[in-house]
Amino acid sequence: MNYISIENLTLHYGDKILFENVELYINKGDKIALVAKNGTGKTTLFKMLFGQELPNADAKFFIHQDIKVGYLPQEPQFEAEKSIKEIIFGSQTHLFNIIEQYRLASLNPENYDLDYLIQEMERLQAWDIESKISQILGKLELYDLDQKIKTLSGGQKKRVALTQLLIEEPELILMDEPTNHLDPDMIEWLENYLKRAELTLFIITHDRYFLDTVCNQIVELENGKTQKYQGNYAYYLDKKNAQIDVEKAHNEKAKNLYRRELEWMRRQPKARTTKSKSRIDRFDDVEKDAKKKFDNEQVKLETVENRLGSKILEFRNAKKNYGEKCVLDTFEYKFRKFEKVGIVGKNGVGKTTFIKLILGEEPLDKGEIVLGDTVKVGYYRQEINEYPPEKRLIEVVKDVAEFIPLKGGKTYSASQMLERFMFPSHSHYTLVKKLSGGEKRRLALILVLMKNPNFLILDEPTNDLDIITLNVLQEFIEEFEGCVLLITHDRYFMDNCVEHLFIFEGNGKIRDFNGTYTEYRLEQKSGGSKPNQPIKSEVNQKEEAPVKSTEVQNIATTTKKKLSFNESNELKKIEKELPDLEAQKVLLSNQLLGNLSFDEIQKISESLTSICEKIDMYTLRWLELSE
């Protein structure tokens, strides 16, 4: 059953093209993720599907009239004076009241008309709904339903909106960043809930584990066009990379043809035969193909030069209480150079307080925190910073610095830095109020990094950033010559960015977990536990701390003077096979330029992808052995 059909959807904002003749089809049971850069119109498309914005007049825009569409916006807006109960149940207030009275009657039957309540439960078919409501409210940790909206945080409002959406059970669910502000238990529960076959989904999310688990199709929005891939996110990446290789090979052939045609055109042939006129007419198409630019634009981050001394950050017998609640209990830890630590724990156990203590925004009750003289902290906040709405983008950046130093003695101007963060020159004078949520996040990253930090504190940096930016931010953190303290609910990002975890267990207790976030979750699910590894003092660290993988590599390289017999043979084999693989790559790339059926293209593309992966693997191994 077709739920949505869109054809010829076009939308321009000034000179910027968001959509151009876009096509989109959503059928019952589809679970589709929309992938695109920030600022390319993802949220605008969702608002059109939900009727909050109108499409262009000549677009064919069909939404099945017999289905109910539900929408979870990125930043839900509610009436401040309403209660959670009023928002969640809306017109279903009577149903909720009956369910609530029946629950109370089961506890105190003498105070209620139980026969009437049972009849109403039957009439409203409320038995299953009661169980479902209890499950959703419990999983999303919404207990006080009389609490006013104005008292809630942004994350709590998001969970209220998500609860309202799931209870309403629409046939088609639109979700804009559903995992923002959810802890890992909530995210995993939501994954399992949405995987059910009867649900139809259209989702915007940066959570790569969520994409792979829930979605069976990817729709890419790029340069105003959409393209659908049948498969999860990992499948999409494979096909996208193969497609780029094919396009690059075609582009190389077009450049060669363009050089020959340009030389012919410059000779200015006088004989205007039908054949020569036809060739002249085709020249514009050849030039367009040859000058095609690939949309591989990414955020480029470079480590700035800011020396980090031996003394970095040390907690000495630190203790902090809020009233009767202990959030830090005699905590001791000394950060090492280039250490990357993830912070994990439920809401309310003291993660934010821990950051505030480091920043000096909260005082300790006991003990001390010592910050090294060379340490310069850069803090990326969870909340989107409020910049003057009428200010220009370039002006906001220049307020921090006109120029910034980079590694190797280079400098960047404010405008160059903006361009490196995918803000093209024509957008530098855009008003701040016109930026999308993701663009404001990118701006916040620029401003943090321009301050030249060597100790980065990142609080939910993945919220609202597109996957392209996240991939590059991840690479930057891996190469960053400083310390990193990371709080995030993005499991993939945490797995790939930190060396170990501080587990905030409550009551001021912090456990040092030497492993990835996924390993920690597996430990929790198995019911087992590694032996507690309390945070150790500087003396104990010297005596007992396990040798880091980087230290093992350093020892290996200093003690190993030459290759073993097997390694020497492996190096020779790689040097022999690499040229053959490169030749096969060129041959397959050329084959793709011919007239081929879809099956032939797919088969050759898969072979080309496999060879490219093998070349990358051999090249990395060759570098290891040759060094």
N, C-alpha and C positions, 0 to 999 in steps of 0.2 A: 504493500500500500504506500503510495506516494504522499508524504506529509507536506513537503515544500518543494517548489520548483521556481527557480529564478533564472531569467535570461535577460541579457542586454542591460545589466545594472551598471550604471555609470555615475560617478560622483567625483567632482573636482572641488578643492578648496583653493581658490586663487589659481596659481600656476601649478599647484601640487595635485597630481592624479592619485586618488585613493583607489577607485575602481574604474575599469574601462571594459565595458561589454562582458561583465563577469557572469558566469554560469554556475549554478549550485543546485544540486538535487539531494534531498534527504528522504530516505525511505524508512518505513517502520523497522525497528531493530538495529538501525545504524548507530554506531558509536564513533563519532567523528571529532577529531581535534583540529582546530584552526591554528596553523603555524605561520607566523610573520613577524617582522621587526616591529618594535614599538613605533607608534605614530603612523602606521600604514592603514589604519581604519578598522581594526578587528572589532573594537567596542562599538563603533558606529554601525557596522554590519549587524551586530547583535541587537542594537536598538531598533534598527529597521525591521528585523524579524519579529520583534516584540511590539511593534507599532508605535515606538516612541519617536522615530524619525521617518520621514517619507522618502521613498525611492524616487528616481527620476520618472517623468511622466510616461516615457516610451518603454520603460522596463516592464517585462512580463513577470509579475510578482504574484505567485499563487501559494496560499497557505490553506490547507484543507480545513473547511469550515467546521467539521465535526470533531476536531481535536482541540485539546486544551494545551496552550503553550505556557510553560513556566520559565521565569528568568531570574537568575541570581546575578545581580550586578557586582562589579568590582568593589564599589563603595556604596552599600545600601543606605538609603535615606528614609527615616521614619519620623513621625510626629513625636516630638520630644516628650510630651506629657502622657503619651499612651504607655500602657504596661506591656510587658512581654506577652502576656496572655492575650491581650487585645490584638496585638500584631500577628501572632501566630495563627489564631483561630478566626479573626475577622468576623465574617458573617456566620461562622460556625460556632458562635459563642454558646448557643443553646446546647449543641451537641457536647461541647466541652463541659458545660455546667452539669449535664446529666451524668457524664462519665465521672466527674469529680465528686458529685453527690453520692453516686453508687459506691465509689471507693471509700468515702467517709462512712456510708451506711454499713459497709461490711465491718467497720471497726466499732461503730456505735449504732446498731440497728434500731434501738428504741427511739432515737431522735429523728428518724426518717421514715417515709412511706415506702418501704422496700418493694411492695407489689407494684406500685406506680413506676418506680425507677426501673424495675426489671422489664415492664411492658415498654417503656420508652427506649430502653437499650435494645430491645427486640425490634421495635419500629424503626429506629435509626440505624440498625445494623452496626451497632457500636462495639460489639465484643472484640472483633479483630482490630478495630481502630484503636481501642484502648491499649491493647498490647503493643501495637505499632508506635503509638504516641509515647508510651513509657520508654520503649527501646530508644527512639530517636532522642528524646529529651535527656535520657541517661547518658548515651554515647557522646552527646555534644555538651554535656555538663551544664544544662540549664535547669536549675532547681527552683529558684525563687521567681515564679511566674508573675508575681505582683510587682516586681521591680520595674521602675520607670526607665524608659529608653534613654532619657537625658543623663542617667547615672552610669551608663554602660560605656566600655571602651570600644574602640573600632573593631577589635577582634570579636568581642561579645555580640556586637551588632551583626557582624558577618554570620555568626553561628545562629542568631535569631532568624535571619533571612533564609539561611540554609534549612533550618527546621521547618519554617513556614512552607518552603518549596516542597520538601519531601512529604510533608503531611498532606498537601493538596493533591499529590499524585497526578501531575499533568502527563499527557501522552508524550509530549516533546519537551525535553528539559534543556534550556540554554544556561550555561555556567561560565562566568567570567572569573578566572582565577579562584576556583572553589577551595583550594588547599591553603590559601593565605590565612594566617592566624589560627590554623588547626594544628594541634600537637600530633605526633606520630601515631598514637593509638586511634585518634579520630580519623586521620587520613587513611589508615589501613582499613578501618571499619567502613568508611565511605567508598573506598575502592571495591570492597566486596559487595556493598549494597548496589552500586551502579553497574556491576558486571552482570546483573540479572538480565536474562534474555529479553524480557518484555519491555525493558526501558529503551527509549530512543534518546540519544544525547548529542549535543553539539557544544563543544567545550573549548575554551581558551585556557591553557595552563602552561607554566614553565617547568612543572614538576616532571622530570623525565622518567622516573619510576612509575608515576601515576599514568603517564601517556602509554607506556609499554604494557601496563597491567590492564587498563580499562578500554583503551581505544582500539578499534579494528580498521580504522581508516584515518588518513591524514590529508587535510586540504591545505595546500600551501598558497598563501597570498603573496605574490611577488610582482613588482612593477605593474600593479593594477590588475593582474590576471590571476586566475585560480587554476590549480592543477591538483587532481586527486590521486592518491596512492592507496592501493588496497593492501593494508597491513598496518602493523604498529609503527612506533617511532623508529625503532632500530631498522626495520625494513625500509622505511622512507629514507633514512640516511644512506643506506647502501645504494638505493636506486638514484638518489639525488647526486651522489658522487660519481656514479657511472655516467649519468646524463651530462654532468659538467665535463667529464673527460671527452665524451663524444662531441660536445659543442666546441671545446677547445681545439680538437683535431679538425673539425669543420672550419673553424675560424682560421687556422694556420693555412689550410688549403685556399680559403678565400683571400687571404693576404697575398699569397703567391700569384693568384689570378689577378688581383687588383694591381699589383706591380706591373704585370705584363700589359694590362688594359690601359693603365695610366701612361705607360710609355707610348702606346699606340695613339692615345688621345693627344699627347703632346706633339706628335708629328703632324697633327692637324690635316688629316687626309682631305684632299680636294675633291676626289671623286665621290660624290654623294649617291652611291648606289643604294638600292633597297637594303642590301646586306649590310653596308657600313652604317646606314641610319639605324637599323635594328640593333647593331652593336653599340652605337652611341646611346640609344635608349636604355639598353641593359646596363650601361656603365654605372648609373646611379644605384641600382640594386646591388651590384658587385661591391661598390664603395661602402654601402650601408652594412653589408655582411662583414667586410674586412675591418671596419672600424667599430664593430660591436664590442661593447665593454661588458664584461661579466660582472654580475652583481655579487662579488665576493667581498664587498666592503665589510670590514669588521672593526670593532674597537681595538685600537693598538695601545697597549699599556707598556710602559718601560719603567724599570726601577730607577728611581731618582737617587742621587748620591747624597747620603746622609749617614755618616759613620755611627755605628752602634758600639758603645764601649762594653767593657766586661760586666759592669753593674747595670742591670736592666730594670727588673721589677721584683721586689721581694715582700712577701707577707710574713710578718713576725708575730706569732701568737695572736692573730687578729680575731676579734670577737665583735659581733653586731647583733643587737636585738631590736625588734619592733614591738614595744609593749612586752607581752609575755611570750611572743614568738621569737625563737632563735633562728636567724638566717645565716649566721657564720659563727662556728664554734671552735675557738683556738686554732685557726687555720694557719698553716705554715707552708710556704712554697717560694722557691727562687727560680725565676724564669731563666732559661738558657738562651744563647744566641740563636736566632732563626727558628725558634720553636713555634710550632703551629698547633694550637689546642682548640678543641671543640667543647662547647658547654651544652650539657644535656640535662633536662629535668622538667617536671611538670610546672604549670603556671603557679606562681605564688611561693616557690621554694627559695627565691632569693637571687635568681640569675641577673635581673635588672639592678638589684641592689649591689651585687658584686661589681658590675660595671661602674656604677655611680661612685663606689668607694675608690676605684682606680682613678677615676676622673677628678676626685676630690669634691664631688657634689654631695657626698654624705660623710659624716665623721664616724670613726670607729668608737666603740664603747671601751675597747681595751686593745692593747698591742699597737703595732704601727705598720704602715705601708711605705716602703722606701723606693723612690723612683730615681733611676740613674740620671746623671747630669746630661748625658748625650741623648736621652730618650725623648722622642717627639711623637706624641700620641695623635693618631688620626681616627676620629670616631664617626662611623657611618650609622646614622640612627635609623630605627625601624620606621618612625613616623616621617612622612614626606615633609620636608622643610617648607615653610611658607615664605616665598619670595614676593617682593612687591609686584602685584599683578600687572601694573602698567609699565614695569621696567623691561628693557630689552634683554635678550639672552646674553649678548656680549657684555652688557653693562654689569650683569650679575657676576660674571666670571672676572671681569677687570676689577671689581670691588675686592676680590681676594688677591689677585696679582696680575700685573701686566705681562710679566714673563716669569717662567719657572725653570729651575735647573734640572737637567736630565743626566743620566749616566753618560760618562765619556766627555763631559764638558760641554755638551750641547744645551741649547735652551729652546723653549717653545713659547710663542706668543699666545695670548688668550684665544685668538681666532684659530691658530693651528691646533690648539688643544681641543677646541670644539669640533674641528673637522675630524680629528682622530677618534672622537666619540660619536661619529656618524651624524653630526650636525653640519650639513653642507653650508658653504659660504653664504648662499642666498637666504638661509634661515637664521643667520646670526642676529638679525634685527627683529626677529619674531617676539611678540609680547609674551611674557611668562604665562599669562592667563590662558594662552592658546596652546600650551604644551599638554600632551597627554600625561597620564600618570607614569608610564614607563619612561617618557622623555625627562620628566622631573627627577626620576631616579638616576638616570644617566648624568644629569646635571649635578646631582648631589655627589656622585662618584668623582666627577671632575674636581669639584671644590674640595673634597677631602684629600685627593691625591696631589692637588696643587700646593697643599700646605707642606709637602715634602716629609711625610711621616716615616718613621722606622719601626713603629709599633702600631699595628692596625687593629682596631676593634670594630668588628662588623656585626651589627645586630639585624638579623633577617635581611641580608643584602639581596636575596633572590626575589623578594616580593616585587611583582610588576615589571621585572626585567625580562626581555625576550631571551630565548635560548641562545641566540648568537652572542649576545653580550655576556651571558653567563659562562659560556665556553671559554671566552677570552679572559674573563675575570678569574676563572678557575686556573688557567695557565699562568696568569699573573701572580696569584697567590703561591703557586708551586715554585715560582722562580724568585719571589720577593725576598730581598736580602734584609729581613727584619723579622720581628715577631708578629704573630697573628692570633687573635682571640676571636672565635667565630661562634655566633648563636644563629642557628637556622633550623627550620623544620624540613628543609629540602634534603632528603636522605641521600640522594645521589651526590649533591654538592658537598655534604659533610663527609661522605665516604672518600671523596677524591681530594679534599683540601687539608685535612688535619692528620697529625701523627698519633695523637692519643686524645682521650676525652676526660673532662671533669664531669663526673656524674653527681648532680645535686640531688641527694636522697631525702632531703627534708631534715628539720631539726638541726640545721647548721652543719650537717655532715656532708663532706665531699669525698667521693672515691675517684682515684686515678685509674682509668681503664685503659690498658695498653692494647688497643685494637681499633678496628673500624666501627662505625655506627651500626652497620648491618650485623656485625659479629655481636655487638652489644644487644641488639634486638633479638637475635637468635638465642642468646643466653637467657634473656628474660622469658621468652616463649617456652624454652625447654624446662623452665623452673629451676634450673641449676644456676650456679654462679661461680665465677672464678674467685679465688680467695681475695678477700678485701685488700685493696692496695691503698691504704690511707696516704694522703699527701705527706711526703717526707721532708724533713729539714735539710738544709744544705749539707750537713755532715753525713746524714744517712744517704743522701743522693749520691755522694761521692763513693760511698762504700757499696751500695746495693743497687743503684739504678742500672737497668739493663742497657747494654750497648745498643745505640740506635743503628738503624740500617745504614745510614750515611757514614757512621763511624766504622762499621764493618767494612764498607767499601773502601774507605780511606786506608784502613789497615791492610786490606788485600792488595791495593795498588802499590803500597810501599814495600810489602814483603815479597811480592811476586815479581821477579826480575825478567823472566822470559816465558814464552808460551810453552805449554806442554806439547807432547807429540800429537795428541788428538786435536788440540786446539790449532796447532800449526796446519794439520791436514784440513781442518774445518775452514780455516782462512783461505787456503788454496782452492778448496771446492767453491767457496763463495765467489772468489775472484774469477773463477772459470765460468760460473753459471750466470752471474749478473749480466754480462753483455748479451747472452742468449735471451734472458728474460726481457731486457730492454728492446731487443729486436722483435720479439713476439708482441710486445706492447704496441710498437709502431705498426706492425703488420695488421693486428686486430683493429687498431684505430683507423687505418686506411680502409679496411673491409667495411667498416660502418658507414663510410661515405658513399657506398654504392646503393643501388636499388635493391632493397631487402624487404622481406615480409616482416611482420611484427615478431613472429616466433624466432626468426633468424637474428633480428636485432637483440631480442631478449637473451638468446643463447650466447651471442658474441659479447654482449655487455657483461654477463655473468663471468665469462672467461676473463675479460679485461679487468674486472674488479678483483678477481682472484689473483691475477698476475701482479697487479699494482700492490696488493697487500703483501705478496711474497717479496716484491722488490723492496718495499719499506722495511720488512722484517730482516731481510738479508743486509740491507744498508746499515741498519742500527747495529746488527751483530758484527759487521765488518768494522764499524767504528770502534766498538768495544775491544775487538781483538787487535786491531792495528794500533790502538793507543796503549 
